[in-house]
Amino acid sequence: MSTFSLKLPESLLLRLEQESRARRLTKSAVVRAALERELELAKSACATSCYDLARDLAGSVRKKLPKDLATHSKYMEGFGR
């Protein structure tokens, strides 16, 4: 295992020490676990697309809308103002 140095504000170091005592783990083990959780969350957040989040809404509009709604200048007038 490699060594890595880290500077922490006193308040965060105090919380780390309290957590390591409560869990009966080394400070390094607590930091590794927290870092692994954070990186896993970031990885899963990046893997989720906008479509994945709104999949249940896709195709839910039943009204007849113009096919060129997003490109026709008539419908885009005043958009973004």
C-alpha positions in Angstrom: 0.0 0.0 0.0 1.3 3.5 -0.8 1.5 6.4 1.5 -0.3 9.7 0.9 -0.1 12.9 2.9 -3.1 15.1 3.6 -3.5 18.4 5.3 -6.8 18.8 7.3 -8.2 21.7 9.2 -8.2 21.2 13.0 -12.0 20.8 13.1 -12.0 18.0 10.5 -9.0 16.3 12.2 -10.9 16.3 15.5 -14.0 14.7 13.8 -11.8 12.1 12.2 -10.2 11.2 15.5 -13.6 10.9 17.2 -14.9 8.7 14.4 -11.8 6.5 14.4 -12.2 6.0 18.2 -15.9 5.3 17.9 -15.3 2.7 15.2 -12.2 1.4 16.8 -10.3 1.8 13.5 -7.2 3.7 12.5 -7.7 7.2 11.0 -6.3 5.8 7.8 -8.9 3.1 7.6 -11.7 5.7 8.2 -10.3 8.0 5.5 -10.0 5.1 3.1 -13.6 4.0 3.7 -14.9 7.5 3.3 -12.9 8.0 0.1 -14.1 4.8 -1.4 -17.7 5.7 -0.7 -17.3 9.1 -2.2 -15.6 7.8 -5.3 -18.3 5.1 -5.8 -21.0 7.7 -5.4 -19.3 10.0 -8.0 -18.9 7.0 -10.4 -22.6 6.0 -10.1 -23.7 9.6 -10.5 -21.7 9.9 -13.8 -23.1 6.6 -15.1 -26.7 8.0 -14.8 -27.9 9.9 -17.9 -30.6 12.4 -18.2 -32.7 9.9 -20.1 -32.2 7.3 -17.3 -33.5 9.9 -14.8 -36.6 10.7 -16.9 -37.2 7.4 -18.6 -40.6 7.0 -17.1 -41.6 10.3 -18.7 -40.4 9.5 -22.3 -43.4 9.3 -24.6 -45.9 10.3 -21.9 -47.2 13.3 -23.9 -50.2 12.2 -25.9 -51.2 15.5 -27.4 -50.5 16.1 -31.1 -47.6 18.4 -31.2 -45.9 19.8 -34.3 -42.9 17.7 -35.5 -40.7 20.7 -35.8 -41.5 22.2 -32.4 -37.9 22.6 -31.3 -36.6 24.0 -34.6 -39.3 26.1 -36.2 -38.7 29.8 -35.7 -42.5 30.4 -35.1 -42.3 28.3 -32.0 -39.0 29.6 -30.8 -40.0 33.2 -30.8 -39.3 34.8 -27.4 -37.7 31.6 -26.1 -35.0 32.3 -23.4 -36.2 35.8 -22.6 
